[in-house]
Amino acid sequence: MLIIDFELMKRQLYTLILIAGIAATAAAQKPSKPAKKYVGINVGYGIAGIMFQPDLKQTSYAGSYSGGLSFKYMAEKYMAFQAELNYTHRGYKKPEIGDSIYTRTYNSIMLPIMAQGNVSYKRVSVLLNLGAYASYMIDSKDQIKNKGITYKNDYDFFLKRDRRYEFGVLGGVGLGFKLDPITIQVESRYYYGLTNLYNPDYTNNRPYGSRLYQLQFSAAILYNLGSSTKNEPKLTKN
């Protein structure tokens, strides 16, 4: 029998509505100053894991990392949009029979898109990110450690059991430092998946929930593309 957590679904729906509302409000406003466009790179490190329902005594994986390209568009004093294209490494651990520990890791291509609140004082900005992401799992490995001996294997994907696509929400805070034409951002983010890693129909609802999460600390270096031109475009009144 398929078990559905309606309370969890409602919380996820409210979160997505909030994100859509913020994005729509920002997009509807006329720009109050010339838009700034940034491009750069980012790296991150943190912990990742999975939330099984029911709980399977799983633990976090401390070797999560990511890196990729960052794109930022800012046309308002207090609001910007940021997107990234990242390679990310995540995983989780859980106990097996006896003293064995099972670890699964997976590598994905991830696309986070965020609305970014921005409050600045001189060259320092406080950042608030809220958005969503999509990812595709490229490959995966698993291992079992028992009595000091580790057995490693490539994970065999099974179409009816494993889901390689993932969608989720994210939020975080950070600081930005303006060193024209360079901007440095340091952030902490929390990613929460809205799709199950394992198909509950195949696993007979054991578990019926298997959502991924990730707590990440990251840094990005962004270059202001407008700095390469002598005169930025000026807004004209209609």
C-alpha atoms as one frame of an Amber mdcrd trajectory, in Angstrom:
protein
   0.000   0.000   0.000   1.347   3.415  -0.966   1.808   5.715   2.051   1.547
   9.453   1.395   2.689  12.097   3.869   0.153  14.857   3.159   1.605  17.238
   5.761   5.034  17.012   4.135   3.506  17.559   0.694   1.707  20.683   1.937
   4.913  22.134   3.395   6.736  21.504   0.124   3.896  23.087  -1.869   3.883
  26.189   0.347   7.644  26.528  -0.106   7.396  26.333  -3.899   4.544  28.881
  -3.917   6.666  31.252  -1.809   9.619  30.900  -4.194   7.395  31.507  -7.220
   5.836  34.550  -5.547   9.196  36.130  -4.775  10.433  35.517  -8.313   7.244
  36.891  -9.885   7.295  40.024  -7.713  10.921  40.752  -8.534  10.420  40.130
 -12.246   7.396  42.452 -12.372   9.299  45.439 -11.013  10.931  47.903 -13.374
  14.704  48.093 -12.927  15.746  51.078 -10.810  19.340  51.071 -12.070  21.360
  49.594 -14.946  21.523  45.817 -14.702  24.782  44.206 -13.668  25.811  40.805
 -14.985  28.381  38.588 -13.308  30.053  35.310 -14.228  32.449  33.270 -12.120
  33.343  30.014 -10.422  32.348  28.432  -7.114  33.533  25.630  -4.820  31.851
  24.092  -1.794  32.271  21.491   0.929  29.967  20.077   3.574  27.895  17.120
   4.702  25.158  15.204   2.913  22.743  12.445   3.732  19.333  10.955   3.209
  16.099  11.046   5.200  14.566   7.577   5.173  10.967   7.098   6.259  10.755
   5.008   8.363  14.141   5.742   9.879  16.875   3.203   9.034  19.468   4.621
  11.464  21.246   6.323   8.579  24.026   8.840   9.254  25.473  11.785   7.335
  28.310  11.571   4.835  31.019  14.113   5.681  32.860  14.158   2.347  30.391
  16.103   0.218  31.839  18.668  -2.209  30.902  20.625  -5.325  32.289  23.028
  -7.902  31.153  24.782 -11.046  30.116  27.972 -12.811  28.095  30.855 -11.343
  25.934  33.423 -13.144  24.353  36.450 -11.463  21.963  39.135 -12.722  21.225
  42.212 -10.604  18.873  44.978 -11.757  17.466  46.015  -8.364  19.137  47.482
  -5.302  17.942  44.731  -2.980  17.295  41.807  -5.336  19.317  39.630  -7.711
  18.995  36.274  -9.423  21.765  33.694  -9.362  22.113  30.400 -11.220  24.866
  27.790 -11.124  25.921  24.727 -13.072  27.741  22.439 -10.643  29.326  19.037
 -10.339  28.447  17.690  -6.893  29.514  14.668  -4.834  27.175  13.430  -2.076
  26.399  10.271  -0.140  25.014   8.605   2.986  25.794   5.811   5.452  23.682
   3.255   7.285  24.343   0.184   9.446  23.960  -3.322   8.056  23.876  -6.748
   9.709  26.369  -7.052  12.548  29.008  -4.334  12.652  28.958  -3.656   8.905
  28.547  -0.083   7.615  27.080   0.530   4.164  28.127   3.716   2.323  26.740
   4.930  -0.971  28.127   7.946  -2.841  26.830   9.566  -6.018  28.061  12.203
  -8.460  25.573  14.542 -10.109  25.220  17.551 -12.367  23.160  20.126 -10.462
  21.421  23.325 -11.582  20.425  25.607  -8.652  18.410  28.777  -9.422  17.944
  31.345  -6.651  16.315  34.656  -5.858  18.883  36.558  -3.809  18.072  39.291
  -1.310  20.907  41.789  -0.987  21.474  44.438   1.707  24.739  46.368   1.313
  26.826  48.713   3.403  29.770  50.173   1.522  31.621  47.137   0.094  29.964
  44.429   2.211  26.608  42.788   1.433  24.418  40.430   3.442  22.875  37.789
   1.164  19.708  35.724   1.563  19.134  32.945  -0.993  15.892  31.102  -1.693
  15.370  28.879  -4.699  15.062  25.464  -6.273  17.338  22.982  -8.016  17.340
  20.080 -10.441  20.028  17.421 -10.740  20.898  14.303 -12.694  22.961  11.499
 -11.166  25.888  10.567 -13.426  27.248   7.597 -11.506  27.303   6.031  -8.073
  29.472   3.748  -5.935  28.770   1.744  -2.815  30.895  -0.027  -0.247  30.558
  -2.185   2.848  33.058  -1.961   5.684  33.197  -4.946   8.026  35.858  -5.654
  10.675  38.277  -3.177   9.105  37.918  -4.591   5.587  36.273  -2.437   2.892
  34.557  -3.897  -0.176  33.965  -1.328  -2.958  31.769  -1.661  -6.044  30.202
   0.387  -8.804  26.527   0.825  -8.008  24.244  -0.928 -10.514  21.302   1.295
 -11.424  17.950  -0.414 -11.867  15.324   1.623 -13.726  12.349   0.481 -11.628
  14.161   1.061  -8.321  16.535   4.012  -8.757  15.730   7.607  -9.647  18.567
   9.515 -11.250  16.655  12.785 -11.643  16.123  14.895  -8.537  14.244  18.115
  -7.794  14.358  20.099  -4.580  14.451  23.427  -2.763  17.301  25.335  -1.148
  17.900  28.256   1.155  20.888  29.955   2.701  22.686  33.057   3.900  26.027
  34.601   3.079  28.245  37.637   2.722  29.460  39.437  -0.383  32.610  41.547
  -0.681  32.871  44.026  -3.574  36.392  44.480  -4.922  35.493  45.944  -8.319
  35.429  44.392 -10.819  35.541  41.253  -8.629  32.924  40.195  -6.080  33.648
  37.440  -3.551  30.730  35.572  -1.972  30.877  33.162   0.978  27.692  31.278
   1.797  26.078  28.463   3.705  23.198  26.612   2.025  20.810  23.810   2.837
  19.468  21.640  -0.005  16.411  19.427   0.502  15.166  16.987  -2.129  11.477
  16.675  -2.977  11.887  13.411  -4.908  12.729   9.990  -3.503  16.078   8.396
  -4.299  14.413   4.962  -4.317  11.020   4.251  -5.867   8.713   3.317  -2.940
   6.542   1.160  -5.223   9.537  -1.068  -5.950  10.724  -1.213  -2.321   7.194
  -2.039  -1.103   7.263   1.178   0.952  10.312   0.048   2.943  11.314   2.820
   2.890   8.440   4.915   1.547  10.556   8.084   1.813  14.195   8.559   0.748
  14.862  12.272   0.262  18.361  13.674  -0.044  19.729  16.638   1.880  22.976
  18.598   1.878  24.456  21.284   4.133  27.170  23.117   2.240  29.632  25.936
   2.863  30.808  27.554  -0.359  32.766  30.430  -1.864  32.450  32.075  -5.274
  34.486  34.591  -7.251  32.362  36.652  -9.662  33.509  39.052 -12.382  31.373
  42.061 -13.339  30.985  41.854 -17.123  29.995  45.536 -17.266  33.438  46.600
 -16.080  34.877  45.833 -19.521  32.918  48.736 -21.051  33.675  52.384 -20.354
  30.071  53.506 -20.055  27.291  51.400 -18.599  23.888  51.717 -20.322  21.682
  54.397 -18.821  17.970  54.058 -18.242  15.740  56.369 -20.254  12.296  57.598
 -19.341   9.452  56.667 -21.646
